[in-house]
Amino acid sequence: MHLKDLDVSRLPRNTKETVWLEVAQRADDGHWKLPFIYITGSTVSPILLVIAAIHGDEYEGVEAIPRIFRKLIPEDLSGTLLMVPICNIPAYETATRNNIIDGKNLARVFPGNAHGTITEKIAYFLTEKLLKPADFLIDLHSGGIAASIPTLIGYIHSNDKRGKRALAGAEAFGSSVIWGHPLPVPPGRSLTIATDLGIPALYTEALGGGLAREEDVRCFTTGILNVMKHLNMIEGEPQLQPVTHHLFGDGDLDNVITAPVAGYFRTEVALLENVNAGQKLGTICSAFGEVLAKITTEHTGVVIMIRRIHRVHSGDGLIHITQRLE
């Protein structure tokens, strides 16, 4: 089936199924396809959409989503669970953040273009066929190969009904770190379109590193089930853990402290460490160990992202500082 022909309202009830959905033709006369998993109860609503591997080097969601599929029984479900464990198949095949075919970042092109490049087509069909019918979105991310980020649940912080539902969902997810982001949401994200459509949306981050740690896969699996309990899709109470950090900031990891020169970067701070304005965060050295630049911060806050790859070029992102929610 082509993704454009999917109608989630017509999925058979009390069913669980895995299918491949065609998106676009490949050069070898085959098709680019997305793995699609759905579980339906006796009713259509609520519809929860869970997507993963928007970036091709993020694996936690790829492993967590099939676990959810194996755990759930349609007869125990109210509503519809839609899941795409690998959204960016071209990038996943090359273990890269972006799609090497068109060089584009799937997390920056939503709502996409039906007549655009392969990345734009994927975003378009995900938006039209899965996101628009949904009542709630969870987008599973991690730091990937290049960045270290603490395991967390993120949400859009606003005082309207949508924002309150997103915060309640984030709290139900059960992560010890919660990160809220004020409006407006930067363009191109799945959360941007969900917010525009009035759909409460969450996203995850995790340590990444080109592998899926068992504790992160377990956190994501439990978190999705917790949100389903919160939405009354399955019975039970969410399994929560104490919140150690409730953070607040724009969440734009395209806009971070960058390398002023090329060289070898070594950080001197840790994830979730409190730092002060003017504090030294690390150094960039030459191949001979000569210090070329000292990296400092202009802000007091909490370290939320650190570059994992030591080799840096001028302009590469190094560290991001966010704030605590008072």
PEGIFEN-V466118 format. One line per field, one symbol per residue. phi: phi as a letter, one per 30 degrees, with the letter a starting at -180 (. if undefined). psi: psi as a letter, one per 20 degrees, with the letter a starting at -180 (. if undefined). A space follows every 10 residues. Layout:
phi=???
psi=???
This chain:
phi=.dedcdbddc dddhbbabbc cdcadcdcid bdbcdbbbbc cdcdcdcccb bbhdcdccce dddddddeed ddcedcccjb ccbbdbdced dddchbdcdd dciccedbbd diadccdedd deddddddcb ddddcabbcc badidcbcbd daccadcacd dddddddddd ddejddcbbc bddddedjdd dddedddicd bbbcbadiji bcdedddddd dddddddddd didbdjcecc bedcbccbld idddbbdcdd bdlccbdbbc eiddbceidd clbccddcid dcaccbcdbd lbdcbbdddd dbcejddcbb cbcddd
psi=pqhhipohij qqqlqpqpqp pqgrqrhjja qpqppppqpp biqgqqoppp qrlhpikoig hhhgghgggh hqphijppbp oppohohmgg hhhjlqgroi gjjqohjjjq japhjbrggh gggghggghg ghiqiqppoo raibhhqppq prpqrporjr gghhhgghgg hhgjqippoq prqqpqqiqh hgggghijpp qqqrrrhcjj roqhhggggg ghgghghhgh jkhrqrqqor qpohoorprh jnjinrprpi rqbopoqjrr pjqpqqpiqp haqprrijjp ohqpprqiqp bpoippphph pqqpiqpgqp parqo.
